[in-house]
Amino acid sequence: MIVRTPAGTLPPPTPPSDFVHPPIIVPVTGAEMTSATASARFIPIFLNLGIGLLGIGLVTSGLARRLRREDDPQE
């Protein structure tokens, strides 16, 4: 299969004669996260709650595997 690329339409632009430094690109990262709203107090609470629930889930999963292995009469 042969893929043909179209010919370029315009040459690349030339820099201005007083060109010293390239233009600065300012990244846009999104919403402002440092606001002092009432909901900002709850962010650490929900973060810790999520990590705690993840830990409880891992412990429960480990205990369930151990109990299943002890009840299995394959050995």
PLY file of the C-alpha trace (Angstrom):
ply
format ascii 1.0
element vertex 75
property float x
property float y
property float z
element edge 74
property int vertex1
property int vertex2
end_header
0.00 0.00 0.00
1.47 3.32 -1.05
0.57 6.38 0.98
1.16 9.68 -0.70
1.75 12.72 1.43
0.47 16.02 0.11
3.05 18.56 -0.95
3.69 21.41 1.47
1.67 24.48 0.74
3.75 27.20 2.39
7.35 27.47 3.52
7.98 27.82 7.27
7.71 31.40 8.54
10.89 33.38 8.95
11.64 34.92 12.35
11.45 38.71 12.65
14.67 40.69 12.22
14.75 41.70 15.92
14.44 38.07 17.06
16.50 37.59 20.25
14.65 35.08 22.44
11.98 32.55 21.58
8.50 33.43 22.85
7.71 32.22 26.35
5.07 29.52 26.60
3.07 29.75 29.79
1.47 26.42 30.74
-2.16 26.44 31.74
-2.56 23.82 34.45
-6.23 24.08 35.28
-8.32 25.28 38.18
-7.04 27.21 41.15
-6.48 24.71 43.96
-5.42 27.08 46.74
-8.81 28.58 47.45
-9.78 28.93 51.10
-13.34 27.70 50.75
-15.23 25.71 53.34
-14.88 22.51 51.30
-11.08 22.78 51.43
-11.19 21.58 55.04
-12.75 18.27 53.97
-10.19 17.35 51.30
-7.65 15.85 53.77
-10.46 14.04 55.61
-11.69 12.38 52.41
-8.13 11.55 51.37
-7.42 9.82 54.68
-10.80 8.08 54.60
-10.08 6.74 51.12
-6.65 5.46 52.11
-8.14 3.86 55.24
-10.85 2.11 53.25
-8.25 0.84 50.81
-6.23 -0.58 53.72
-9.28 -2.25 55.24
-10.09 -3.78 51.86
-6.58 -5.17 51.47
-6.60 -6.67 54.98
-10.03 -8.21 54.40
-8.90 -9.65 51.08
-5.81 -11.17 52.71
-7.83 -12.69 55.53
-10.35 -14.16 53.09
-7.53 -15.77 51.07
-5.97 -17.21 54.20
-9.28 -18.65 55.40
-9.96 -20.16 51.97
-6.50 -21.73 51.92
-7.01 -23.30 55.39
-10.40 -24.75 54.40
-9.06 -26.21 51.13
-8.37 -29.97 51.62
-5.92 -30.24 48.68
-2.82 -30.67 50.89
0 1
1 2
2 3
3 4
4 5
5 6
6 7
7 8
8 9
9 10
10 11
11 12
12 13
13 14
14 15
15 16
16 17
17 18
18 19
19 20
20 21
21 22
22 23
23 24
24 25
25 26
26 27
27 28
28 29
29 30
30 31
31 32
32 33
33 34
34 35
35 36
36 37
37 38
38 39
39 40
40 41
41 42
42 43
43 44
44 45
45 46
46 47
47 48
48 49
49 50
50 51
51 52
52 53
53 54
54 55
55 56
56 57
57 58
58 59
59 60
60 61
61 62
62 63
63 64
64 65
65 66
66 67
67 68
68 69
69 70
70 71
71 72
72 73
73 74
